[in-house]
Amino acid sequence: MTADANKETLGFQTEAKQLLHLMIHSLYSNQEIFLRELISNASDAIDKLRFEALSNESLLESDPDLSIRVEVDKEANTVSISDNGSGMSREEVIENLGTIAKSGTAQFLESLTGDQQKDSQLIGQFGVGFYSSFIVAERVEVLTRRAGSAVAEGVHWESAGEAEFSIESAEKAGRGTTVIVHLKADCSEFADDWRVRSVIKKYSDHISVPVLMEKPAAPVAAEEAGEEPAVSEPEFEAINEATALWTRSRSEVSDEEYTEFYKHVSHDFEEPLSWSHNKVEGKLEYSSLLYIPQRAPFDLWNRDSTRGVKLYVQRTFIMDDAEQFLPLYLRFVKGVVDSNDLSLNVSREILQQDPAVESMRSSLTKRVLDMLGKLAKAEAGDDYATFWKEFGQVLKEGPAEDFGNKEKIAKLLRFATTHTDLDTQDQSLEDYCGRMQEGQEKIFYVVAENFNTAKSSPHLEVFRKKGIEVLFLSDRVDDWLMNHLMEFDGKHFQDVARGELDLGELSEEDKQEHEQLAKDSESLVERLKAALAEQVEEVRATSRLTDSPACLVVGDQDMGAQMRRIMEAAGQSMPKHKPILEVNPRHPLVEKLDQEADEDRFADLAAIIFDQANLAEGGQLEDPAAYVARLNKLLLELSH
């Protein structure tokens, strides 16, 4: 605390300090974005005031004409951005300018690599807002007053973007905020009128309120005669289009404008993968502009984090993050919805009960799925591959949440399969069905902890022998997905590690052979049941294996191993589960086991085979020490 009782010198939050340092050193190559970010913040403050004034018109004071003003001063080497929006109180200034209260901050900072180019993309994705001013500033001042507060309740904030900032009370006649950027010596280009105009046209043409700058002074007769010109009030003119972009016709909006508007609503530095701009008229009237980002946000997996589109009613901003208009599995979508049918004083609670919202939600969901469908069918396909890498696991939540669009979502899913050598999820269910063998009635899949475990699963042996393709499902959400995605294009899904193997018409010729195999192995199976009674639900001979001695199978009604592990990791107490052991009687190890007369030795070998089958599935051994002891005993016997 300084001598002035109203003035404090405070330290930045640690995360803010780190971000400031990173931005100053990583985003220097794109300095002009600071202007876009500050104008975008000013626009948000005006939107906020519009919304608050719906219920309290006095907040507009005697200044109802909302605008943003940008002024440059070459002599002082400053650029100033002013708005007459909501403004901030002293507490809000400390909260908004001294901390970064954004979810995902810790993960974001941990993911930085030290590579300036890569970090620059990450910082842009995270969103920098006000802090971007320090890319060009040696010092920043903020003068602000909360709408509705007294003139004497203004706040002055100042910082050089290092360890601390100062804050004190100040008088401010008009509500709103002015940010004064004192430019570094090598950034003086931003104190030039024409340079700033060009940046505003480039980045902020879509802002729906006027962005004003002083009109260039025209030469007057007095100046030409060498006389001192008369002093007059400067005239200001709008630099931007000042029309809400989503209200314009699609034919009037360029790709560059769509891209810059996306950056405005999402606070993302990268371009979107795709967008859809539509106006609906009839029973309901609304406009929507929806975007698919290139990269997932850091809080994507926090299902409780803020999400949703910006909501406007009759072009008046109502709320950020209106989550009622899209389902949770589409939480990555950014954009704007502007309705003519909702009330201006609509609340989140009212939105949840309004039938018009449910109708809009259904239409917007289909629009997003159609947009993804077009992206998937594009000839190049690179954009959809990018989307799938970032958002594929979120989209897999869809079939459980959105029964009505299950088939549409299923067409968008991508998998690795036995036809692909690499862990590349690029095969659609339509691709798979197009390659199904004659007589094949089911879509086969294997669930595993990771791609390598899936690829090496003993359950695939008979499928490889017969050339039948199998999907690899190795994402955490996959077991849950398949509990809800029962069929596709009239063909049922079959987990190759669940229940008795049934290849349909493909296996008719093998059925007799399998029945004979089971009959010949009855004695071995009974001995194994006795030896492994505590570990297994059942033992049976199988013809599904060609190279492995045994495998574990889940009962038809039992929970899959992957889902069980997820539930246990989440702290859920799971009932004890016994798998089914299937053995390959033709395997040399099993043949040798069948010939073993010593029952104790038989039990040890049976336990080793069971544990190995468990490991092959990516499972955890209940007693690893016992497994090692049995294996060592066997190795010692073989060495004599």
C-alpha positions, 0 to 999 in steps of 0.5 A: 500500500502506498502513501495514498490511501486509495492507491494500491500496488499489487502483484499479478497472479502467477499465471498472469505473470507467466502468460505476459512473459510468454506473449511478449516473447512469442507473439511479437511476429503478429503485433497488430492483433492487440488492437483486435483484442482490445476492440473485441473486449470493448464490443463485449462491454457494450453488449454487456451494458445493452443486456443490463439496460434491458432491466435498468435503463438508467445505466445508459445515463445520458449517453444512449449512443453506443460506440467504440472510439480509437485515437492515436497520438504520434507525439505521445506515441500512444493509441487509445481504445475507449468504449461507453459500455458497462465499465468496471468497478475497483473489484472487477478491475483487480479480478479481470486485469490482475488474474486469469480466472480461466479454466484449463490455465494450469494444463495450458501452461504445462503444455508449453514447449519453449518452441516460440512458433508452437507456443504462439499457436497455443497462446492464441488458442488459449485466448489472450484478450487484454494482455495482448496489449503488452506485446506492443506496450511499454506501459498500459493505463486503464481508466474505467467507471462502472455504469450507474456508479458516481463520477468519483467512483472511477478507477485508474489502473496502470502496469508495465506488464512485469511483476505488479500493477497499481490501482487507485480511485479517479474521477471519470465523467462518462461510463465505460473504459479507456485503455491507453497503450504507451507504445514501445519505441519500435512499435510506433507504427501503431500511433499512425492513423492510416496504419490503425485504420487498416488494422481495424478494417482487417480485423474488426469490420464485423463489430456490430457497433461503430468503431470511430476514428477522427476524420483526417483534417482537410486543408483550409484556406487559412492554412494555405494563407499561412494563418493559424487555423481556428480550433474546432472539435474533431469530427469522428467517422465509423471505420467498420461496417457496424452491422451484425455480420450474421444479419447480412446475406451470405453473398455479402460476406467474404470468407475473410470476414467470416474468419475474423468474426470467428476469432472475435466470438471464440477468442481463437487465433487460428482459422475455423475448419468450417462454418454454416450461416443460415436464416430460418423463417416460418413458424420460428424466425432466427439466424445462426452462424456456427463454427467448427474450430481447428483445435480443442480447448484445454477444458474440453473434457471438463463437462461442467465448464462454460460452453455454448453459443452467444445468444442474441434476441432481436440483435440484442446480446443476451448471454455468452455460453447459451448451452441450451441450443446444442447437446453436450457432445457438440460442446466444441461448436462456437458461434451466434444464434439470434432469435426473433421469438424469444423474450428480451428478458429471457433467462437460462431457466426459461430457456430450459423450458421454452419449446421454441428453444427445443425446436431450435436445438434440434435444427441446429444440431442437425445443421452441425452434423450436416456441416461435419458430414460435408467436411467428411466427404470433402475430396481432400479429407485433411480437414476432417482428419484434423477435426477427428483428431481433436474432437473425435472422442467427444463426438463418440458421446453422441449416440448415448446422448442423442438417440434421434441422430444416432445414425447420422453420428455413426456415419461420422465416426472413424476407426482403425481396423485390421486393414490399417497398419498404423494407429490412424482412425480414418476408416468409416463404418460405410468403408467397413460395410463396403468391404464386408465378405459375402455372408458376413452379417455382423460388424466385428470389433475388439476393445482394448486399452490401446492400439497395440494391445488391440492389434495383438489381441489373440481374439483376432487370430481366426479373423485374420485367418479368414480375412475378416476385418475387425474394428480397433476400439482403444479410446476410453469412451469406446466401451461406453459407445458400443453399449449404445451403438447397437447397429449400423445400416441394419448390421449388428455390432459384435465384440469379438471378446464377448460370448461364444464366437459366431461368424454366421454363415461364414462359420457353417463349415467349421461348426462340425469341426468345432463340435468334435474339438469340444468333444475331444477336449472334455477331459482337459476342460474339466481339469482346467475348471477344477484347477481354476475354479476361483479365477474363471466362470467357465472353461471351454475349447475354442477354434477362434485361436490359431497361434495363442494357447488361450484367451479370456472372454466376457460373458454376454451380459457382463461389463467389458474389461475397459469399462470396468477399469474406467469405473474402478479408476473413478472410485466405483466399487465393482462386484468381483468378475470372473471371465471365461477362459477359452483354450486352443486344444491344438496349441503345443503348450495346451497339448503338453498340459493335457498330458501332464499327470502331476495335478500340482504341476498341472495347476501351476501351468494352468494358472500361468496360461490364465495369467498370460491370457489376462496380460494379453488383454491388457489386464492386471494380475491379482497376484503378480508375485505368484505368477513370477514364482510359477514362471521361475519354477518352470524355467528352472525345471526346463534348465535341468 
